[in-house]
């Protein structure tokens, strides 16, 4: 029987293929990037076995599990396990703690298909702990600098041009503002944390010990930043990205109108534009109270006119009206944040200057 694998660092650095044998309900709550869910038991079977375990003990639960997963059901699942193992000879399988479920799948693969397939010792729980510790260790050991700037200043563009940028919003699949929802949903909070941890692990393996990340609140949509990282962000030095109003408006138009509409069309086909329009209108409604009644009604009217024209002709020019109007809400808020954090701002400039500064900063401290 193959030995258990416990080199979690190798698993995530090299994107080893993995088969998650937990039930779908467990998998949805949190998993690792690229992992395939091929469960031993479905949700109903898992619940029945769990109830039996509580009421009658482990042995009775094991007997019930064998009864539920047998015959044609077992053969169907075995075919999927075997197909995965043959397609991914360098992969592993695991369950929650590296216990009974993964052992049973491993045994069936060996006895029924003649496949020796290794499993991850400690299972999901041990790998999850490893990734949480990866982020905590980076917070303790590495140098961080925050990137701030007004809405539309291009902070994400800067991060993507840096070898040491951490794109928190990318991992959260959300732009971080009231209008930040994308056409596709956000990952679970556990998935978000896992994606971030793997990113950090891979960058540190390349020798990166200084990271640049956008100045964020604790929540990016529905995803919460790891607590230790967020605490650190309250004291990290900052670089402020400056940009002209014209360029900011054009960037917001591209990101929140043109690209977002294209995402909805790609995801939902004919219904895409309607869903896009509903999302935009709802995003504005979400900040109704903070805008105030008169300002909200004015911007809502501009947005409806822009959407009607876009639907009729495809022209997006009218969207600039409400985008410029939102400055009245966002710019004072960001200006207050800049003043509040002014003592931590070590450099400010436009995109080219900021990129040059951050690259030089990394070289000096690398």
VEXVEX-65659 format. One record per residue (C-alpha): x, y, z. Coordinates in steps of 0.2 Angstrom, whole numbers, padded with zeros to 4 digits, always signed. Example, Ala and Ser with C-alpha at 12.3 -4.5 7.8 and 13.67 -1.06 7.14 Angstrom:
residues 2
+0062-0022+0039+0068-0005+0036
***
This chain:
residues 366
+0000+0000+0000+0007+0017-0004+0014+0028+0010+0005+0044+0015+0012+0060+0008+0014+0074+0020+0025+0086+0009+0011+0099+0008+0024+0112+0002+0028+0102-0014+0009+0098-0017+0005+0117-0018+0021+0123-0026+0019+0110-0040+0000+0110-0042-0001+0091-0039-0017+0084-0045-0029+0079-0031-0044+0069-0029-0055+0076-0014-0066+0061-0008-0076+0072+0004-0095+0074+0002-0100+0088-0010-0107+0098+0004-0090+0098+0012-0081+0102-0004-0092+0117-0008-0088+0125+0009-0069+0125+0005-0057+0116-0006-0040+0119-0015-0037+0127-0032-0039+0114-0046-0044+0100-0035-0058+0088-0041-0072+0081-0030-0074+0063-0032-0083+0058-0016-0084+0041-0007-0102+0046-0001-0114+0059-0007-0122+0071+0005-0137+0060+0009-0126+0045+0012-0114+0055+0023-0128+0062+0033-0136+0045+0036-0119+0037+0041-0116+0052+0053-0132+0050+0061-0129+0031+0063-0112+0035+0071-0120+0046+0084-0133+0034+0089-0125+0017+0087-0106+0020+0086-0092+0018+0074-0094+0000+0069-0113+0002+0065-0109+0017+0054-0095+0008+0045-0107-0007+0041-0120+0006+0035-0108+0015+0024-0103-0002+0016-0121-0006+0013-0124+0012+0005-0109+0012-0006-0109-0005-0014-0114-0014-0030-0117-0003-0045-0115+0013-0035-0097+0007-0029-0093+0002-0047-0098+0019-0054-0088+0028-0042-0073+0017-0044-0073+0020-0062-0072+0039-0059-0058+0036-0046-0048+0025-0058-0050+0037-0072-0043+0051-0062-0029+0040-0055-0024+0034-0073-0025+0052-0080-0015+0059-0065-0002+0047-0060+0008+0060-0050-0008+0065-0040-0015+0061-0023-0032+0058-0014-0038+0064+0002-0052+0065+0014-0055+0077+0029-0042+0070+0041-0033+0057+0030-0044+0044+0039-0056+0031+0035-0064+0038+0019-0048+0040+0009-0041+0024+0016-0057+0015+0009-0055+0023-0008-0037+0019-0009-0041+0001-0004-0054-0001-0017-0043+0006-0031-0029-0006-0026-0041-0022-0024-0053-0018-0038-0042-0009-0051-0025-0014-0046-0020+0005-0044-0008+0010-0030-0013+0028-0027-0005+0038-0013-0016+0048-0001-0012+0064+0009-0008+0061+0027-0018+0072+0038-0030+0076+0023-0039+0092+0020-0037+0098+0038-0018+0097+0038-0016+0105+0021-0028+0119+0026-0018+0122+0042-0002+0123+0032-0010+0136+0021-0016+0147+0035+0001+0146+0043+0009+0151+0026+0000+0167+0027+0003+0170+0045+0022+0167+0043+0023+0179+0028+0014+0193+0039+0027+0190+0052+0043+0188+0041+0040+0198+0025+0039+0217+0021+0023+0224+0014+0018+0240+0006+0000+0246+0002-0005+0254-0014-0019+0267-0012-0028+0279-0024-0044+0286-0030-0057+0275-0038-0052+0271-0056-0034+0276-0054-0028+0259-0060-0021+0251-0044-0025+0233-0051-0015+0237-0067+0000+0242-0056-0001+0226-0046-0002+0215-0062+0014+0223-0068+0024+0219-0052+0032+0202-0049+0028+0205-0031+0010+0211-0032-0004+0201-0022-0020+0204-0031-0033+0202-0016-0047+0207-0027-0043+0195-0041-0042+0180-0028-0059+0187-0021-0067+0189-0039-0073+0206-0034-0067+0224-0037-0069+0229-0019-0082+0243-0021-0101+0244-0020-0100+0241-0039-0087+0227-0037-0098+0212-0040-0093+0202-0056-0104+0192-0068-0098+0176-0059-0099+0173-0040-0086+0175-0027-0077+0160-0020-0081+0154-0002-0070+0163+0011-0060+0147+0013-0057+0146-0005-0052+0164-0006-0039+0161+0009-0032+0146+0001-0030+0155-0016-0021+0169-0007-0010+0157+0003-0004+0147-0013+0000+0163-0021+0011+0169-0007+0019+0152-0005+0024+0152-0024+0031+0169-0023+0041+0166-0008+0048+0150-0016+0054+0162-0030+0063+0172-0017+0051+0186-0015+0050+0193+0003+0042+0210+0000+0024+0211-0006+0013+0225-0014-0006+0224-0011-0020+0236-0013-0026+0245+0003-0042+0236+0007-0055+0235+0020-0057+0219+0029-0071+0213+0017-0069+0212-0001-0087+0209-0006-0091+0193+0004-0073+0188+0007-0064+0192+0023-0045+0196+0023-0035+0185+0035-0036+0193+0052-0017+0195+0055-0015+0202+0037-0028+0215+0039-0021+0220+0056-0004+0222+0048-0012+0233+0035-0017+0246+0048+0002+0250+0049+0010+0246+0033+0018+0260+0023+0009+0266+0008+0012+0272-0010-0002+0283-0017-0007+0282-0036-0012+0298-0044-0022+0299-0060-0031+0312-0070-0050+0313-0068-0052+0310-0087-0042+0294-0086-0051+0288-0070-0068+0290-0079-0062+0280-0094-0055+0266-0083-0071+0265-0073-0081+0265-0089-0071+0251-0096-0071+0240-0080-0088+0243-0073-0098+0245-0090-0089+0238-0105-0080+0224-0098-0093+0219-0085-0107+0219-0099-0096+0208-0109-0094+0196-0094-0113+0195-0092-0115+0192-0111-0102+0178-0111-0109+0170-0095-0128+0172-0098-0130+0174-0117-0146+0183-0123-0151+0187-0104-0134+0195-0101-0138+0213-0105-0153+0213-0094-0144+0205-0079-0130+0217-0082-0142+0232-0081-0150+0225-0066-0133+0223-0057-0128+0241-0061-0144+0248-0055-0144+0237-0039-0126+0243-0035-0131+0261-0036-0146+0257-0025-0135+0249-0012-0127+0266-0008-0144+0275-0009-0143+0281+0009-0125+0286+0008-0128+0296-0008-0144+0305-0001-0161+0305-0009-0158+0320-0022-0141+0314-0028-0147+0296-0029-0162+0301-0040-0151+0311-0051-0138+0297-0054-0151+0284-0055-0159+0294-0069-0142+0296-0078-0139+0278-0077-0156+0273-0084-0154+0284-0099-0136+0277-0102-0143+0259-0101-0157+0263-0112-0145+0270-0125-0133+0256-0123-0147+0243-0126-0153+0253-0141-0137+0257-0150-0123+0249-0140-0116+0266-0137-0109+0268-0119-0105+0287-0119-0119+0292-0108-0113+0281-0094-0099+0294-0091-0113+0305-0083-0116+0295-0068-0098+0289-0067-0093+0308-0065-0107+0310-0053-0101+0297-0041-0085+0307-0038-0096+0317-0026-0097+0301-0016-0081+0292-0018-0068+0306-0019-0071+0314-0002-0071+0297+0006-0054+0293-0002-0047+0310+0001-0051+0308+0020-0042+0291+0020-0027+0299+0012-0026+0312+0025-0029+0300+0039-0015+0289+0032-0004+0303+0026+0010+0299+0039+0012+0282+0031+0013+0288+0013+0031+0287+0007+0028+0290-0011+0015+0297-0022+0014+0299-0041+0007+0294-0058+0007+0276-0064+0024+0276-0072+0033+0284-0057+0024+0272-0045+0029+0257-0054+0047+0263-0055+0047+0267-0036+0040+0250-0031+0052+0241-0042+0067+0250-0035+0060+0248-0018+0059+0229-0020+0077+0229-0027+0083+0238-0012+0075+0227+0000+0077+0211-0010
***
